[in-house]
Structures are given as C-alpha cells and as structure tokens.
Amino acid sequence: MTDVALDEINKQIIEHLQRDGRMSYATLAKTIGLSEAAVRQRVQRLLDNDLMQIVAVTDPLTLGFARQAMVGLRVTGDLRAIADEIAEIPEVDYVVICAGRYDLLVELVCTDDAHLLDLLNEKIRTVKGVTSADTFMYLKLAKQTYAWGTR
C-alpha cells in the first residue's frame, strides 16, 4: 500500500482502532460513515500490507515475566544484519537501530534474573559484532500507549 492509499478514511480507522482494537466493524462503520463491508475490506488491506497490527497489549510484569530490561548495544559491522539476528531471539520484543551512544536498543522480556543472565550471556553477547551491552532493568511500567494517531 502506498502513502496515497493511506487516505483520511484509513487514518480514521487506524486512530479508532488504536484507541479500541476490539471495536466492531459495525461500530467502526457507523462512526466513520462507511458500510461495514467497506470497513472490513479496508482493515484487511491495512493488516495485509503491514500498516497496522491488532494485538492485546499487556504489562509483562503482571503475567509472570518478572524481569524486563532495555539493553543498549554497541556493535561493529552491518547494523541491519545484527539487528535482524537479535530480533530472531524469542525473548526480544523490540529492536531499534539508532544514532548516539548505542547502535541498537533491544527490549527483553524474561521470567527472572537467571533467565535474563542466560539471555545476555548465551544469546545477546555471543552475536558476532556485539562489542558491549548496557542493561537497564525495569522496575515498574509507568506508561505504555500506542495511540499516537496518524499524520
């Protein structure tokens, strides 16, 4: 889907689903002023073209994952290849290539400190090109939102 296809109606659909991902097609259609079938087709195209996902957002700390951490990595070599390799690790839920002190930021979700240690020692630090890792352990999730709208 091109930028042209992200028209005002698709933007409205995205914004409504960011606020309530469980909103029915019927309610969404009535709110936006389209038929239910048209909304269903538009949502499916947005999903198929990876312009959005509809997921349940949780606080991992409340679901038995007692340790979350953000890891700032410094690497040498191809940033994209290293980011892709780290993204394949199941406990990694966020990877971003960035500028500044760190080359990559990686968020980890672990069951406990032993799991975190194993993940850092056996999986993250052994990736070819990783030269250092600074770990920032989460104590409490204060805010998490995905309703930033569209442009």
Backbone as CSV, one residue per row, in Angstrom:
resi,resn,N_x,N_y,N_z,CA_x,CA_y,CA_z,C_x,C_y,C_z
1,MET,0.853,-1.174,0.000,0.000,0.000,0.000,0.895,1.232,0.000
2,THR,0.623,2.183,-0.839,1.442,3.390,-0.935,0.913,4.449,0.024
3,ASP,1.691,5.532,0.159,1.256,6.639,1.009,-0.079,7.201,0.536
4,VAL,-0.322,7.179,-0.782,-1.578,7.685,-1.330,-2.754,6.874,-0.787
5,ALA,-2.573,5.558,-0.618,-3.646,4.696,-0.135,-3.950,4.929,1.338
6,LEU,-3.047,5.601,2.048,-3.312,5.912,3.447,-4.098,7.225,3.477
7,ASP,-5.333,7.151,2.985,-6.181,8.327,2.890,-6.794,8.655,4.252
8,GLU,-7.601,9.696,4.277,-8.190,10.159,5.537,-9.076,9.090,6.194
9,ILE,-9.767,8.304,5.385,-10.628,7.253,5.949,-9.775,6.179,6.612
10,ASN,-8.703,5.741,5.955,-7.820,4.752,6.570,-7.176,5.298,7.842
11,LYS,-6.827,6.565,7.819,-6.263,7.184,9.024,-7.279,7.179,10.164
12,GLN,-8.536,7.457,9.856,-9.586,7.415,10.887,-9.730,6.005,11.444
13,ILE,-9.709,5.015,10.561,-9.813,3.620,11.001,-8.676,3.290,11.952
14,ILE,-7.459,3.633,11.566,-6.288,3.365,12.408,-6.433,4.049,13.762
15,GLU,-6.794,5.312,13.759,-6.900,6.066,15.008,-7.966,5.488,15.939
16,HIS,-9.092,5.072,15.390,-10.135,4.461,16.226,-9.660,3.119,16.790
17,LEU,-8.997,2.315,15.965,-8.518,1.016,16.437,-7.343,1.149,17.398
18,GLN,-6.578,2.235,17.310,-5.536,2.477,18.304,-6.146,2.707,19.683
19,ARG,-7.283,3.362,19.716,-7.956,3.619,20.991,-8.713,2.394,21.491
20,ASP,-9.291,1.612,20.567,-10.054,0.416,20.946,-9.941,-0.620,19.839
21,GLY,-8.966,-1.511,19.976,-8.728,-2.536,18.975,-9.829,-3.569,18.874
22,ARG,-10.767,-3.572,19.828,-11.877,-4.526,19.816,-13.149,-3.927,19.211
23,MET,-13.065,-2.700,18.739,-14.239,-2.053,18.150,-14.746,-2.902,16.983
24,SER,-16.036,-3.154,16.956,-16.614,-3.987,15.893,-16.607,-3.237,14.570
25,TYR,-16.658,-4.010,13.494,-16.735,-3.394,12.173,-18.006,-2.556,12.052
26,ALA,-19.077,-3.017,12.637,-20.348,-2.281,12.566,-20.229,-0.922,13.256
27,THR,-19.645,-0.905,14.444,-19.470,0.357,15.173,-18.514,1.272,14.438
28,LEU,-17.431,0.709,13.948,-16.439,1.488,13.210,-17.072,2.083,11.948
29,ALA,-17.858,1.280,11.240,-18.517,1.746,10.017,-19.460,2.909,10.320
30,LYS,-20.243,2.772,11.392,-21.189,3.830,11.761,-20.441,5.104,12.151
31,THR,-19.360,4.966,12.881,-18.580,6.113,13.331,-17.945,6.855,12.162
32,ILE,-17.441,6.107,11.188,-16.722,6.711,10.064,-17.662,7.093,8.919
33,GLY,-18.789,6.397,8.812,-19.749,6.716,7.756,-19.568,5.881,6.502
34,LEU,-19.114,4.638,6.672,-18.977,3.699,5.562,-19.822,2.469,5.844
35,SER,-19.936,1.610,4.853,-20.612,0.339,5.089,-19.678,-0.572,5.889
36,GLU,-20.269,-1.537,6.566,-19.480,-2.498,7.335,-18.531,-3.271,6.422
37,ALA,-18.993,-3.655,5.237,-18.153,-4.390,4.283,-16.955,-3.556,3.839
38,ALA,-17.176,-2.265,3.604,-16.077,-1.380,3.182,-15.029,-1.251,4.287
39,VAL,-15.489,-1.129,5.518,-14.560,-1.037,6.651,-13.785,-2.339,6.792
40,ARG,-14.479,-3.458,6.700,-13.816,-4.762,6.809,-12.717,-4.897,5.748
41,GLN,-13.022,-4.504,4.508,-12.035,-4.582,3.417,-10.846,-3.663,3.672
42,ARG,-11.109,-2.456,4.127,-10.028,-1.510,4.398,-9.137,-1.999,5.540
43,VAL,-9.748,-2.500,6.597,-8.964,-3.029,7.724,-8.100,-4.190,7.251
44,GLN,-8.670,-5.070,6.451,-7.911,-6.221,5.967,-6.725,-5.778,5.108
45,ARG,-6.941,-4.762,4.263,-5.827,-4.258,3.441,-4.736,-3.638,4.314
46,LEU,-5.124,-2.912,5.358,-4.143,-2.321,6.270,-3.335,-3.415,6.967
47,LEU,-4.016,-4.479,7.365,-3.333,-5.606,8.009,-2.431,-6.343,7.024
48,ASP,-2.958,-6.639,5.842,-2.206,-7.391,4.826,-0.946,-6.661,4.377
49,ASN,-0.991,-5.338,4.385,0.149,-4.544,3.933,1.030,-4.072,5.086
50,ASP,0.835,-4.675,6.267,1.665,-4.390,7.447,1.674,-2.920,7.856
51,LEU,0.582,-2.219,7.585,0.469,-0.841,8.041,-0.040,-0.768,9.473
52,MET,-0.606,-1.852,9.962,-1.025,-1.914,11.355,-1.151,-3.368,11.774
53,GLN,-1.192,-3.561,13.081,-1.462,-4.856,13.701,-2.523,-4.610,14.762
54,ILE,-3.313,-5.603,15.022,-4.262,-5.523,16.125,-3.845,-6.591,17.126
55,VAL,-3.397,-6.149,18.303,-2.871,-7.069,19.306,-3.366,-6.669,20.691
56,ALA,-3.260,-7.600,21.626,-3.541,-7.300,23.027,-2.252,-6.810,23.663
57,VAL,-2.270,-5.629,24.235,-1.093,-5.067,24.897,-1.211,-5.352,26.387
58,THR,-0.154,-5.930,26.945,-0.171,-6.294,28.363,1.040,-5.710,29.071
59,ASP,1.018,-5.806,30.377,2.176,-5.491,31.200,2.817,-6.821,31.555
60,PRO,3.948,-7.168,30.929,4.563,-8.479,31.173,4.829,-8.763,32.649
61,LEU,5.111,-7.728,33.431,5.394,-7.924,34.850,4.204,-8.540,35.585
62,THR,2.998,-8.288,35.100,1.806,-8.833,35.753,1.451,-10.228,35.238
63,LEU,2.190,-10.722,34.235,1.882,-12.013,33.622,2.937,-13.073,33.916
64,GLY,3.763,-12.848,34.934,4.759,-13.834,35.304,6.123,-13.609,34.700
65,PHE,6.290,-12.531,33.964,7.603,-12.177,33.441,8.181,-11.126,34.376
66,ALA,8.882,-11.601,35.400,9.312,-10.741,36.498,10.471,-9.822,36.130
67,ARG,11.068,-10.022,34.980,12.204,-9.181,34.621,12.089,-8.714,33.179
68,GLN,12.039,-7.399,33.015,12.128,-6.771,31.704,13.344,-5.870,31.726
69,ALA,13.980,-5.723,30.589,15.148,-4.857,30.520,15.290,-4.284,29.122
70,MET,15.844,-3.086,29.070,16.262,-2.476,27.814,17.773,-2.609,27.794
71,VAL,18.311,-3.042,26.668,19.755,-3.227,26.534,20.253,-2.326,25.411
72,GLY,21.208,-1.473,25.749,21.857,-0.640,24.746,23.089,-1.367,24.241
73,LEU,23.126,-1.648,22.949,24.235,-2.395,22.366,25.107,-1.494,21.496
74,ARG,26.398,-1.707,21.620,27.349,-1.125,20.680,27.837,-2.279,19.826
75,VAL,27.875,-2.062,18.520,28.235,-3.147,17.605,29.185,-2.643,16.532
76,THR,29.851,-3.595,15.890,30.639,-3.292,14.699,30.087,-4.149,13.570
77,GLY,30.163,-3.640,12.366,29.653,-4.392,11.228,28.310,-3.850,10.775
78,ASP,27.598,-4.671,10.054,26.321,-4.297,9.456,25.226,-4.239,10.527
79,LEU,24.784,-3.039,10.850,23.759,-2.849,11.883,22.487,-3.614,11.567
80,ARG,22.078,-3.580,10.315,20.827,-4.240,9.932,20.908,-5.749,10.128
81,ALA,22.024,-6.344,9.746,22.182,-7.802,9.890,22.197,-8.202,11.366
82,ILE,22.879,-7.423,12.184,22.928,-7.731,13.621,21.553,-7.528,14.246
83,ALA,20.868,-6.456,13.867,19.513,-6.214,14.378,18.584,-7.361,13.997
84,ASP,18.675,-7.835,12.758,17.838,-8.949,12.299,18.133,-10.215,13.091
85,GLU,19.409,-10.491,13.353,19.770,-11.694,14.107,19.244,-11.628,15.541
86,ILE,19.382,-10.482,16.164,18.899,-10.331,17.543,17.374,-10.388,17.583
87,ALA,16.722,-9.857,16.565,15.252,-9.873,16.515,14.697,-11.292,16.460
88,GLU,15.492,-12.261,16.040,15.044,-13.659,15.977,15.002,-14.334,17.343
89,ILE,15.597,-13.742,18.348,15.602,-14.321,19.692,14.201,-14.163,20.277
90,PRO,13.564,-15.265,20.713,12.164,-15.201,21.156,11.888,-14.198,22.285
91,GLU,12.805,-14.025,23.202,12.576,-13.123,24.347,12.725,-11.655,23.988
92,VAL,13.184,-11.368,22.785,13.343,-9.986,22.319,12.017,-9.521,21.737
93,ASP,11.488,-8.409,22.273,10.212,-7.924,21.741,10.330,-6.563,21.055
94,TYR,11.530,-5.990,21.042,11.702,-4.666,20.445,13.167,-4.514,20.064
95,VAL,13.425,-4.128,18.842,14.783,-3.846,18.376,14.720,-2.596,17.525
96,VAL,15.581,-1.646,17.819,15.632,-0.429,17.015,17.094,-0.082,16.752
97,ILE,17.373,0.286,15.516,18.689,0.807,15.148,18.647,2.300,15.429
98,CYS,19.651,2.804,16.114,19.585,4.208,16.499,20.938,4.898,16.338
99,ALA,20.931,6.192,16.522,22.148,7.000,16.499,22.417,7.448,17.931
100,GLY,23.663,7.747,18.212,24.007,8.206,19.549,24.925,7.220,20.241
101,ARG,24.803,7.134,21.538,25.691,6.290,22.340,25.595,4.812,21.970
102,TYR,24.398,4.366,21.625,24.179,2.959,21.285,23.824,2.829,19.813
103,ASP,24.191,1.685,19.263,23.835,1.386,17.878,22.462,0.726,17.794
104,LEU,22.142,-0.089,18.811,20.857,-0.792,18.874,20.290,-0.674,20.280
105,LEU,18.980,-0.576,20.362,18.268,-0.729,21.625,17.413,-1.977,21.504
106,VAL,17.488,-2.831,22.518,16.828,-4.127,22.492,16.066,-4.295,23.792
107,GLU,14.766,-4.599,23.705,13.969,-4.854,24.907,13.810,-6.354,25.080
108,LEU,14.036,-6.818,26.311,13.952,-8.230,26.652,12.850,-8.461,27.666
109,VAL,12.152,-9.572,27.536,11.127,-9.975,28.492,11.517,-11.355,29.011
110,CYS,11.791,-11.447,30.324,12.319,-12.674,30.926,11.498,-13.083,32.142
111,THR,11.600,-14.347,32.488,10.863,-14.838,33.656,11.512,-14.418,34.970
112,ASP,12.842,-14.322,34.995,13.541,-13.966,36.231,14.966,-13.530,35.905
113,ASP,15.744,-13.212,36.944,17.110,-12.734,36.730,18.003,-13.793,36.095
114,ALA,17.815,-15.066,36.462,18.623,-16.140,35.876,18.361,-16.236,34.365
115,HIS,17.125,-16.085,33.975,16.754,-16.094,32.561,17.407,-14.920,31.838
116,LEU,17.366,-13.735,32.457,17.998,-12.556,31.878,19.499,-12.772,31.713
117,LEU,20.156,-13.300,32.742,21.591,-13.552,32.680,21.925,-14.521,31.546
118,ASP,21.160,-15.601,31.444,21.382,-16.577,30.385,21.200,-15.934,29.008
119,LEU,20.171,-15.147,28.874,19.887,-14.483,27.601,21.026,-13.540,27.207
120,LEU,21.485,-12.736,28.164,22.581,-11.812,27.881,23.874,-12.559,27.560
121,ASN,24.190,-13.549,28.386,25.467,-14.258,28.275,25.521,-15.214,27.089
122,GLU,24.441,-15.942,26.854,24.442,-17.006,25.847,23.915,-16.585,24.477
123,LYS,23.078,-15.562,24.436,22.455,-15.207,23.155,22.843,-13.821,22.650
124,ILE,22.742,-12.800,23.483,22.992,-11.427,23.032,24.485,-11.176,22.820
125,ARG,25.286,-11.426,23.840,26.715,-11.113,23.766,27.488,-12.026,22.818
126,THR,26.896,-13.146,22.416,27.594,-14.055,21.503,27.327,-13.744,20.034
127,VAL,26.445,-12.796,19.768,26.181,-12.397,18.375,27.431,-11.707,17.832
128,LYS,27.909,-12.171,16.695,29.106,-11.605,16.086,28.877,-10.121,15.790
129,GLY,29.784,-9.294,16.278,29.692,-7.848,16.077,29.277,-7.094,17.322
130,VAL,28.676,-7.764,18.309,28.290,-7.089,19.551,29.550,-6.858,20.371
131,THR,29.848,-5.604,20.668,31.066,-5.281,21.420,30.787,-4.915,22.871
132,SER,29.596,-4.394,23.165,29.249,-4.092,24.557,27.733,-4.018,24.708
133,ALA,27.314,-4.254,25.944,25.881,-4.235,26.256,25.679,-3.577,27.615
134,ASP,24.890,-2.515,27.643,24.499,-1.875,28.901,23.047,-2.225,29.164
135,THR,22.785,-2.804,30.321,21.451,-3.310,30.637,20.745,-2.387,31.624
136,PHE,19.512,-2.019,31.291,18.685,-1.172,32.135,17.458,-1.989,32.533
137,MET,17.435,-2.463,33.782,16.329,-3.311,34.236,15.137,-2.443,34.625
138,TYR,13.954,-2.886,34.218,12.726,-2.164,34.526,12.277,-2.501,35.943
139,LEU,11.846,-1.490,36.657,11.290,-1.692,37.992,9.769,-1.646,37.982
140,LYS,9.205,-0.760,37.131,7.753,-0.604,37.056,7.403,0.026,35.720
141,LEU,6.351,-0.486,35.096,5.841,0.108,33.866,4.951,1.285,34.255
142,ALA,5.387,2.489,33.942,4.636,3.684,34.325,3.668,4.131,33.232
143,LYS,4.025,3.908,31.967,3.138,4.275,30.866,3.503,3.469,29.636
144,GLN,2.484,3.005,28.950,2.667,2.316,27.672,1.429,2.603,26.841
145,THR,1.625,3.248,25.717,0.492,3.573,24.861,0.907,3.430,23.406
146,TYR,-0.074,3.158,22.583,0.171,3.057,21.148,-0.823,3.923,20.380
147,ALA,-1.462,4.839,21.048,-2.477,5.678,20.423,-1.904,7.037,20.055
148,TRP,-0.888,7.045,19.179,-0.274,8.299,18.790,-0.905,8.900,17.543
149,GLY,-1.873,8.234,16.978,-2.581,8.766,15.823,-1.829,8.547,14.520
150,THR,-2.187,9.332,13.499,-1.559,9.246,12.178,-1.194,10.646,11.727
151,ARG,-0.469,10.731,10.668,-0.095,12.049,10.096,-0.608,12.135,8.673
